């Protein structure tokens, strides 16, 4: 969602972390870096396999994601795109 949410991420970067890079893209990247640091600090799993998800579960995850869990996503994803993202997170 980086391309879709650059302005929002840039604002959050400034408000939450006091960072104010020159361009919205840099600010959005800075925001994501700070969130990654926070996730590292609290031990958030980074891979789906770390929480027990197996490759054969991906089709069911894609199918069941079309309800409320994706309603707030600002970018539209096809089933194939979502499957590729999830497989990349294994």
C-alpha positions in Angstrom: 0.0 0.0 0.0 3.0 2.3 -0.1 2.0 3.9 -3.3 -1.6 4.4 -2.3 -0.8 5.7 1.2 2.3 7.8 0.9 0.7 11.0 2.2 -0.9 9.2 5.2 2.4 7.4 6.0 4.3 10.7 5.7 2.0 12.4 8.1 2.2 9.5 10.6 6.0 9.5 10.3 6.1 13.1 11.3 3.4 12.9 14.1 4.6 9.6 15.7 8.3 9.7 15.2 9.2 13.4 14.6 10.7 12.5 11.2 10.2 14.9 8.3 12.0 13.7 5.2 11.9 15.8 2.0 9.5 13.8 -0.1 6.3 11.9 0.7 8.0 8.7 -0.6 11.0 9.2 1.8 8.6 10.0 4.7 6.5 6.9 4.0 9.7 4.8 3.9 10.8 6.3 7.2 7.5 5.5 8.7 7.8 1.8 7.6 11.3 1.7 9.0 10.1 2.9 12.4 7.3 0.3 12.4 9.8 -2.4 11.5 12.0 -1.4 14.4 9.0 -1.4 16.8 8.1 -4.9 15.5 11.6 -6.1 16.1 11.6 -4.6 19.6 8.4 -6.4 20.7 9.2 -9.6 18.8 6.4 -9.6 16.2 6.8 -12.6 13.9 7.8 -11.6 10.4 6.9 -14.8 8.5 3.6 -16.5 8.3 5.4 -19.8 8.9 6.4 -18.5 12.3 2.7 -18.5 13.3 2.0 -21.9 11.8 0.8 -21.1 8.3 1.7 -23.6 5.6 1.8 -23.1 1.8 -1.2 -25.3 1.2 -3.3 -23.0 3.4 -2.8 -20.0 1.1 -5.8 -20.6 -1.2 -8.1 -20.8 1.8 -6.6 -17.7 3.3 -7.1 -15.8 0.0 -10.7 -17.1 -0.3 -11.6 -16.1 3.2 -9.9 -12.7 3.0 -12.6 -11.0 0.9 -14.8 -10.1 3.9 -14.2 -7.5 6.6 -10.4 -8.2 6.8 -9.8 -6.6 3.3 -12.5 -3.9 3.5 -10.1 -1.3 4.9 -7.3 -2.0 2.5 -6.8 1.1 0.4 -5.4 -0.8 -2.6 -7.4 -3.4 -4.6 -5.7 -6.8 -5.0 -6.7 -9.7 -7.2 -6.7 -13.2 -5.7 -3.4 -13.9 -7.6 -1.7 -10.8 -6.2 -2.9 -11.6 -2.7 -1.7 -15.2 -3.0 1.7 -14.0 -4.2 2.1 -11.6 -1.3 1.1 -14.3 1.2 3.5 -16.8 -0.4 6.2 -14.2 -0.1 5.5 -13.9 3.6 6.0 -17.6 4.3 
